[in-house]
Amino acid sequence: MSNHESVFPTTSSIPLENRVASVFVHVTDLRKSAEWYSSLLGLPIKEERLNGGPVYWFDFQGTHLILDSNAANHQNPDWNEGMKPRMMFPARDIDQAYRYIQDSGETCFEPERHGTMAYFNFRDPEGNCHMACWTAVQEDGPEFAAQSPIIPRIGGVFVDVKNMPEAAKWYTDLLGVPLDEAAASQNIYSVPVTSGAALLLDQHRHLNQDSFTELFFFETEDFEGALEFVRNHGFQLAGEPNYFPDLREFSLIDPDGNRIVVAQMN
C-alpha cells in the first residue's frame, strides 16, 4: 500500500467526531493529583468526585481533563500498561466506530458498556493508545471560577511520532480530514479539528532523542504572571522557560513525573 492510499474506509460519515473530547493523565494518588492540578488552576476540589472511583475529572471548555488512577484496570488480568489512553475521541456509534477502526487499525479490546456509556481503546501505527467513547449523557458545563493566571483550558494535546508523513496521513484518514502534505514535512503537524484542543503530532522528542514526553498545554494570557505564580507556589519547573518569536512556554512536572506545558501564543 502506498503512503497516499487511505487505510480507512472511504465514507462520508466517519463514526468518530473530529475533536478531542478529553485528555488523560495517569496518576498513582488520585487525591494528591487532583489537589495539584486544582491548585495550579486555582479551582476548588470537588469532594464528590473523590468517592472511591478510579478517576477525577475537570470540565473544561472544549477539551476536558481526566486524572485516571487505573485502579479498576489493575484488577483485570487482560489489561496492561500499553492500554493507557492518551486522549478520548467521541464516537457517534460505538459499534460502528469499533468496526471502522478494527478494519484497518489495532483495537485493544471489544467495546465495554456501562449504562449510558461505552468505550474501547485502540492504537495508532506507532503504538500510541487512545480511547473512542460514546455516551448518552450531556457533558457538564465548564468550570470558570479559577483563581490563577493559568487558564483552565487545554490548548493542545501532543502525540509523539517518529514518522511524521505516515502519522499525519493516518490521523487525517482516521478523522476524515484533508492531508496537508507540505505541513507533514515539518516537525509539528496540527490535525484539523472542529473544536476544543488542537491535535498536535510532534516529532521533536524523537529527533532530539528525549526520554520524556509532554502531554498537553494549558493556555495563559499572562506568561510572566503564570511563571511567577508557579514559582511562588512551589511547583516544579522542568528547566528554564523557552522564548520563541511566536510562542513562550515552560514545562511543569506533576506529582507522577508527567510533563505538562503552559504556553502563550504571541
KEMAR-597920 format. One record per atom (N, C-alpha, C): x, y, z. Coordinates in steps of 0.02 Angstrom, whole numbers, padded with zeros to 5 digits, always signed. Layout:
REM KEMAR-597920
XYZ...
END
This chain:
REM KEMAR-597920
+00043-00060+00000+00000+00000+00000+00044+00062+00000+00031+00110-00042+00072+00170-00046+00054+00217+00011+00099+00266+00024+00086+00313+00077+00026+00358+00064+00002+00359+00002-00052+00404-00015-00120+00368-00019-00120+00304-00004-00183+00268-00002-00212+00271+00068-00277+00282+00073-00309+00285+00138-00314+00215+00168-00296+00208+00233-00302+00144+00266-00371+00135+00297-00411+00188+00296-00478+00185+00324-00530+00182+00268-00589+00155+00283-00641+00152+00232-00659+00221+00205-00674+00224+00141-00698+00286+00111-00771+00294+00130-00786+00345+00168-00854+00355+00192-00866+00429+00204-00926+00450+00194-00944+00520+00207-00969+00529+00278-00974+00475+00315-00999+00478+00384-00950+00442+00430-00898+00476+00451-00849+00447+00497-00882+00438+00565-00878+00379+00596-00912+00368+00660-00878+00400+00720-00820+00432+00709-00787+00470+00762-00797+00544+00750-00810+00582+00802-00812+00654+00795-00741+00681+00788-00735+00735+00750-00669+00763+00736-00649+00814+00789-00639+00788+00850-00616+00830+00905-00591+00785+00961-00550+00814+01004-00525+00779+01063-00572+00798+01121-00611+00750+01145-00658+00764+01199-00623+00771+01266-00573+00728+01278-00538+00729+01342-00466+00707+01332-00424+00729+01378-00355+00705+01380-00345+00671+01448-00307+00616+01448-00295+00578+01509-00227+00594+01539-00225+00596+01605-00162+00596+01642-00166+00537+01690-00119+00492+01685-00120+00431+01726-00080+00444+01790-00112+00431+01847-00085+00451+01911-00085+00391+01959-00048+00398+02014-00047+00345+02065-00088+00364+02127-00088+00428+02145-00126+00452+02203-00177+00502+02177-00240+00480+02173-00291+00521+02140-00302+00587+02177-00307+00584+02243-00319+00646+02281-00260+00694+02274-00200+00668+02281-00141+00712+02275-00138+00746+02208-00153+00709+02155-00151+00738+02088-00208+00787+02077-00267+00770+02103-00325+00816+02097-00309+00882+02132-00278+00878+02190-00260+00938+02227-00207+00978+02190-00159+00943+02158-00105+00977+02122-00132+01016+02063-00173+00983+02021-00200+01017+01962-00250+01071+01982-00288+01060+02034-00335+01111+02057-00298+01172+02083-00243+01161+02120-00203+01217+02145-00171+01255+02088-00145+01220+02038-00114+01252+01980-00163+01298+01945-00226+01277+01940-00276+01313+01902-00320+01358+01945-00309+01357+02010-00350+01398+02055-00422+01376+02059-00433+01310+02058-00500+01282+02060-00511+01246+02126-00572+01247+02153-00586+01210+02214-00590+01135+02201-00572+01096+02250-00579+01023+02246-00654+01006+02251-00676+00960+02208-00744+00934+02211-00743+00866+02245-00758+00867+02310-00752+00806+02350-00796+00750+02324-00853+00766+02293-00897+00714+02268-00865+00674+02212-00812+00699+02183-00777+00663+02131-00720+00620+02159-00708+00626+02224-00659+00584+02258-00697+00535+02302-00738+00494+02270-00784+00450+02306-00764+00377+02303-00701+00364+02291-00678+00295+02285-00673+00269+02215-00696+00309+02166-00691+00289+02096-00620+00296+02070-00607+00271+02009-00538+00272+01983-00518+00337+01950-00565+00384+01939-00549+00445+01901-00573+00507+01938-00540+00562+01924-00562+00629+01943-00558+00671+01880-00609+00711+01867-00611+00747+01803-00625+00821+01813-00600+00859+01763-00611+00932+01760-00651+00947+01697-00706+00983+01705-00749+01000+01648-00726+01067+01619-00677+01064+01576-00651+01124+01545-00691+01141+01482-00685+01202+01460-00715+01223+01397-00677+01191+01340-00712+01153+01298-00680+01123+01240-00659+01051+01252-00603+01042+01286-00574+00976+01299-00565+00966+01374-00593+00913+01400-00591+00900+01472-00525+00866+01491-00511+00865+01557-00453+00831+01584-00476+00776+01631-00450+00715+01621-00467+00658+01663-00404+00633+01697-00403+00633+01763-00350+00601+01802-00372+00529+01815-00331+00482+01795-00351+00411+01797-00300+00371+01838-00324+00341+01893-00280+00300+01935-00274+00229+01909-00317+00210+01862-00317+00141+01834-00328+00088+01889-00360+00108+01944-00370+00061+01999-00411+00000+01978-00463+00012+01938-00504-00044+01915-00467-00086+01863-00430-00052+01819-00393-00088+01767-00342-00137+01796-00311-00118+01852-00260-00160+01881-00288-00227+01907-00354-00229+01915-00386-00292+01937-00401-00338+01878-00392-00314+01817-00408-00352+01757-00345-00387+01732-00342-00454+01732-00281-00488+01710-00265-00478+01636-00315-00457+01596-00304-00447+01524-00279-00376+01508-00275-00334+01559-00255-00264+01548-00180-00257+01558-00149-00211+01521-00078-00197+01530-00066-00122+01521-00006-00101+01540+00010-00029+01539+00005+00001+01470+00014-00040+01418+00009-00014+01350-00061+00005+01329-00110-00010+01371-00179+00007+01355-00200+00074+01384-00155+00110+01416-00172+00175+01444-00184+00225+01388-00243+00255+01383-00255+00302+01328-00225+00371+01340-00205+00404+01286-00180+00472+01290-00237+00522+01285-00287+00506+01242-00342+00552+01232-00405+00514+01213-00462+00548+01216-00526+00517+01200-00558+00553+01141-00580+00514+01091-00619+00539+01036-00692+00519+01046-00739+00565+01038-00810+00546+01044-00832+00502+00985-00870+00451+00999-00898+00408+00947-00973+00420+00941-00996+00428+00879-01068+00436+00868-01105+00370+00879-01072+00315+00862-01099+00248+00872-01040+00203+00889-01040+00173+00948-00980+00138+00971-00966+00076+00929-01018+00041+00907-01006-00020+00867-00981-00003+00797-01009+00049+00767-00984+00071+00702-00912+00094+00708-00896+00131+00762-00828+00155+00771-00780+00096+00780-00801+00045+00817-00759-00013+00828-00743-00049+00763-00795-00059+00722-00783-00093+00658-00741-00050+00612-00753+00014+00613-00715+00062+00572-00640+00059+00586-00622+00059+00649-00551+00057+00667-00524-00013+00661-00564-00064+00678-00541-00133+00675-00524-00154+00604-00558-00127+00555-00545-00145+00486-00473-00131+00465-00443-00080+00495-00377-00061+00471-00331-00035+00526-00348-00046+00588-00307-00025+00643-00305-00078+00697-00275-00062+00753-00269-00109+00808-00313-00087+00866-00364-00126+00882-00405-00114+00940-00378-00154+00999-00384-00128+01060-00357-00161+01119-00406-00210+01150-00471-00196+01143-00523-00240+01170-00589-00220+01139-00638-00264+01144-00705-00250+01118-00738-00196+01160-00789-00161+01133-00821-00108+01171-00847-00133+01238-00832-00095+01290-00858-00108+01356-00916-00060+01368-00970-00086+01397-01031-00047+01405-01047-00041+01480-01059+00021+01500-01076+00035+01570-01134+00086+01570-01194+00061+01572-01252+00105+01575-01257+00150+01514-01248+00214+01525-01258+00263+01472-01194+00279+01434-01142+00238+01442-01081+00250+01404-01050+00183+01383-01010+00187+01329-00974+00129+01304-00909+00154+01274-00857+00113+01277-00792+00135+01253-00749+00076+01233-00696+00090+01195-00643+00042+01182-00580+00082+01169-00522+00050+01176-00458+00082+01163-00428+00054+01099-00389+00095+01065-00356+00075+01004-00288+00109+00999-00246+00082+00954-00178+00109+00947-00167+00135+00876-00125+00187+00873-00103+00210+00807-00044+00167+00785-00018+00175+00723+00036+00132+00699+00100+00137+00739+00109+00190+00778+00170+00196+00818+00160+00174+00891+00101+00148+00906+00089+00120+00973+00055+00167+01022+00041+00229+01002+00004+00274+01046-00067+00249+01055-00089+00246+01117-00155+00219+01132-00205+00275+01145-00265+00269+01117-00319+00317+01126-00384+00281+01142-00434+00319+01159-00500+00291+01175-00553+00321+01129-00599+00279+01107-00661+00301+01075-00717+00289+01124-00759+00339+01135-00809+00335+01187-00876+00363+01163-00929+00326+01177-00998+00350+01164-01032+00360+01231-01070+00413+01238-01109+00424+01298-01175+00456+01281-01227+00437+01317-01293+00467+01308-01304+00526+01355-01257+00539+01398-01263+00591+01449-01231+00655+01423-01266+00711+01432-01238+00775+01411-01179+00794+01455-01129+00826+01425-01071+00848+01463-01090+00903+01511-01055+00905+01569-01065+00959+01617-01039+01024+01588-01063+01079+01616-01038+01144+01594-00967+01155+01617-00930+01197+01583-00860+01210+01602-00855+01246+01668-00797+01237+01700-00783+01268+01765-00743+01332+01753-00771+01389+01774-00738+01452+01760-00713+01488+01822-00729+01465+01882-00712+01501+01943-00638+01489+01961-00593+01509+01917-00522+01497+01927-00489+01558+01957-00439+01545+02001-00401+01599+02033-00327+01589+02017-00310+01587+01953-00241+01575+01931-00232+01609+01864-00171+01633+01850-00158+01661+01783-00155+01607+01729-00155+01543+01749-00157+01488+01701-00230+01471+01689-00252+01477+01628-00323+01468+01610-00341+01394+01613-00398+01376+01643-00420+01306+01643-00447+01286+01574-00402+01285+01527-00419+01267+01458-00359+01234+01425-00370+01176+01397-00316+01140+01364-00311+01165+01292-00255+01196+01276-00247+01225+01210-00229+01174+01156-00191+01123+01175-00169+01073+01126-00147+01010+01161-00157+00954+01127-00136+00888+01152-00082+00862+01105-00027+00837+01134+00029+00813+01094+00026+00737+01085+00044+00715+01025+00054+00644+01011+00125+00638+00982+00168+00604+01018+00237+00594+00994+00238+00545+00936+00272+00563+00882+00276+00520+00822+00349+00517+00799+00364+00464+00762+00431+00455+00733+00431+00469+00658+00379+00448+00623+00373+00457+00551+00315+00505+00538+00331+00569+00531+00279+00620+00526+00234+00611+00465+00260+00601+00404+00215+00594+00347+00164+00537+00356+00188+00480+00380+00142+00424+00389+00093+00437+00445+00116+00467+00500+00071+00481+00556+00018+00533+00535+00038+00585+00500-00009+00636+00478-00062+00606+00432-00041+00561+00387-00088+00528+00343-00137+00484+00382-00112+00448+00432-00154+00403+00471-00207+00442+00509-00187+00496+00543-00235+00533+00584-00285+00572+00542-00264+00599+00486-00312+00634+00444-00361+00585+00413-00338+00525+00395-00384+00473+00372-00432+00453+00427-00407+00445+00487-00448+00425+00544-00507+00472+00554-00494+00537+00547-00545+00587+00562-00578+00614+00499-00558+00589+00441-00591+00609+00379-00579+00681+00359-00517+00705+00369-00500+00773+00350-00443+00772+00300-00435+00825+00260-00383+00825+00208-00313+00826+00239-00266+00796+00204-00196+00797+00223-00161+00855+00190-00123+00893+00228-00080+00946+00201-00010+00917+00196+00008+00894+00137+00072+00859+00128+00132+00904+00142+00126+00967+00126+00182+01013+00139+00192+01020+00215+00138+01028+00253+00143+01034+00326+00169+00970+00357+00154+00912+00325+00175+00848+00352+00250+00836+00345+00285+00883+00313+00358+00878+00310+00391+00916+00367+00350+00948+00409+00376+00986+00466+00379+00942+00528+00405+00970+00583+00412+00931+00645+00350+00931+00689+00303+00977+00675+00239+00977+00710+00184+00982+00657+00134+00939+00664+00078+00940+00617+00014+00947+00658-00024+00998+00642-00088+01010+00676-00144+00979+00636-00173+00926+00662-00229+00892+00628-00291+00936+00637-00325+00955+00583-00384+00998+00590-00438+00965+00632-00464+01001+00682-00519+00978+00724-00573+01031+00724-00634+01011+00741-00690+01057+00737-00695+01103+00797-00670+01080+00855-00674+01119+00916-00628+01090+00968-00620+01126+01023-00579+01101+01078-00505+01107+01066-00467+01066+01101-00394+01069+01097-00368+01051+01028-00313+01083+01008-00280+01065+00947-00249+00995+00955-00249+00957+00901-00219+00890+00899-00152+00897+00864-00097+00892+00902-00031+00909+00877+00013+00847+00874+00030+00825+00815+00079+00772+00806+00148+00804+00811+00190+00776+00854+00253+00810+00871+00312+00761+00862+00359+00779+00819+00417+00738+00805+00480+00761+00842+00474+00816+00878+00533+00846+00909+00568+00798+00957+00529+00764+00999+00561+00723+01051+00596+00662+01021+00568+00636+00966+00603+00581+00931+00668+00606+00901+00667+00664+00868+00726+00690+00835+00780+00710+00887+00757+00735+00944+00804+00756+00997+00825+00698+01041+00796+00639+01030+00810+00580+01070+00796+00593+01144+00741+00630+01157+00720+00643+01225+00690+00580+01256+00699+00572+01321+00671+00515+01355+00602+00530+01385+00580+00592+01379+00516+00612+01409+00465+00627+01354+00403+00634+01375+00351+00658+01330+00315+00715+01364+00282+00757+01326+00240+00810+01353+00169+00796+01331+00122+00799+01379+00054+00775+01366+00011+00827+01331+00012+00888+01356-00033+00940+01328-00010+01007+01355-00042+01061+01332-00026+01126+01361-00088+01163+01383-00081+01196+01441-00130+01244+01465-00113+01312+01435-00164+01352+01426-00154+01419+01398-00149+01471+01453-00113+01525+01439-00112+01583+01483-00112+01646+01440-00140+01698+01466-00137+01764+01433-00089+01811+01469-00056+01784+01520-00008+01823+01560+00051+01777+01576+00097+01771+01529+00151+01722+01535+00195+01735+01596+00218+01797+01604+00262+01812+01661+00224+01804+01727+00160+01822+01728+00120+01812+01788+00111+01738+01804+00102+01696+01752+00096+01624+01763+00161+01596+01789+00217+01619+01762+00282+01595+01784+00295+01615+01857+00278+01675+01875+00286+01698+01944+00241+01657+01990+00180+01643+01967+00132+01606+02007+00158+01536+02024+00183+01500+01974+00206+01431+01988+00269+01432+02031+00312+01480+02022+00372+01484+02064+00354+01500+02136+00308+01547+02146+00289+01566+02213+00251+01511+02250+00218+01467+02212+00178+01415+02243+00214+01347+02245+00277+01346+02228+00317+01286+02237+00308+01231+02186+00281+01247+02127+00275+01196+02075+00344+01184+02044+00356+01122+02024+00421+01103+01996+00425+01118+01922+00471+01161+01904+00483+01175+01833+00530+01123+01803+00518+01106+01740+00562+01059+01704+00608+01101+01660+00656+01134+01691+00702+01176+01653+00679+01248+01650+00714+01287+01611+00701+01358+01604+00646+01370+01552+00612+01427+01556+00561+01444+01505+00593+01451+01436+00553+01439+01385+00575+01447+01316+00539+01508+01286+00578+01548+01250+00551+01608+01217+00564+01601+01142+00510+01599+01104+00514+01595+01031+00479+01655+01001+00490+01670+00937+00457+01728+00907+00381+01727+00913+00351+01666+00907+00278+01662+00908+00250+01627+00969+00294+01611+01019+00272+01570+01074+00319+01578+01134+00289+01580+01193+00327+01575+01255+00298+01516+01294+00341+01476+01325+00317+01416+01359+00364+01395+01415+00336+01359+01464+00376+01324+01513+00340+01259+01529+00379+01211+01554+00353+01144+01570+00354+01134+01645+00304+01096+01669+00298+01079+01740+00299+01003+01747+00320+00980+01806+00319+00909+01823+00265+00899+01875+00216+00856+01860+00163+00843+01908+00186+00790+01959+00146+00771+02009+00169+00725+02061+00191+00657+02036+00169+00637+01976+00189+00572+01949+00244+00577+01896+00272+00637+01889+00325+00645+01840+00300+00660+01770+00234+00669+01762+00208+00688+01696+00226+00760+01681+00243+00773+01619+00262+00841+01598+00204+00873+01561+00185+00932+01585+00135+00973+01551+00165+01041+01537+00136+01076+01490+00163+01140+01466+00113+01195+01480+00138+01253+01496+00098+01315+01499+00125+01360+01445+00081+01385+01402+00104+01422+01343+00060+01483+01330+00093+01534+01301+00058+01592+01275+00081+01605+01204+00034+01608+01159+00049+01624+01089+00058+01700+01082+00108+01720+01045+00120+01792+01035+00083+01816+00973
END
